[in-house]
Amino acid sequence: MNTIYKFPLSLGVEGTTLTLSKGAQVLAVQVQRALPFIWVQTPRRRIDGDCVERRFVIVVTGGDVPPGAQHHGTFQLEHDNGNFVGHVFELGVFEPQKHELTE
C-alpha cells in the first residue's frame, strides 16, 4: 500500500535531503502556512536496503539551474519586501551512507 507524506523544504543553499523508498514519486510542491513543502507518494513500509537519498534544492528565478537537475515545481512566498519565487529541482538519487559505530 502507498502513502502520501509531506516534507518541509529548506530555503538554504544546502537544500533538503530525504531518505525515501526506491520508486517514491513526487506529487506536488506547494506553500502551506508560509513555508514550502513537497508531497511524496511512497510505499508505507520501508524495507532495509530499499531506500535512497534524494536531494532537492530551491533555485530562485534568474538563478543557475544545476546541470541534469529535474524540476518538480514552483512556489511563491509573500514577504514584506516583495515576493519570492522558488523553483524546486532534484539533484539526483544516492545510496544512503552507512555509518558504522567505532569503539
Secondary structure, DSSP 8 states (H G I E B T S, - for coil): -EEEEEEE---STT-EEEEEETT-EEEEEEEETTEEEEEEEEESS--TT-EEEEEEEEEETTS---TT-EEEEEEEEEETTEEEEEEEEEEEEE---------
